[in-house]
């Protein structure tokens, strides 16, 4: 059985999720798990997909970055799949771990992807440090402070902290912080 997993990092990426689901269904995925959650958050649907897989099934994803956040994470997922006799297919790479070549390529490409991510983060940190040294980088303005007047006005009008947070798109904790100041 082909089991699909699709993921986007945010709910704003609806088109990306739909494209993944379309591609997975097009190759014959019979059971599809999808979610809109950051790779660093708990991925309940990935866990459900991994639990659902049985021997001789294949877990199918469109791209490697939709499945794993690091080479360690990838290896952990592949180990879980192999222990159950399940292969992994990555459509964008034409890769299938049911073959020796597929397993080799997965490890090589996973390592390259992690290397690229680490280099990108290193460059980002260097750029931020340089901008700070030149006085050009201030970080993002805190949302709660920009909306402090609105928060106080809504609280004065009798709205609950939960309602205020929902209307202004901020956390309740931020509302409490503004009102405590």
Beta strands, then each sheet from edge to edge (+ up, - down):
strand 1: 2-8
strand 2: 31-36
strand 3: 58-61
strand 4: 87-90
strand 5: 95-96
sheet 1: 2+ 1+ 3+ 4+ 5-
end
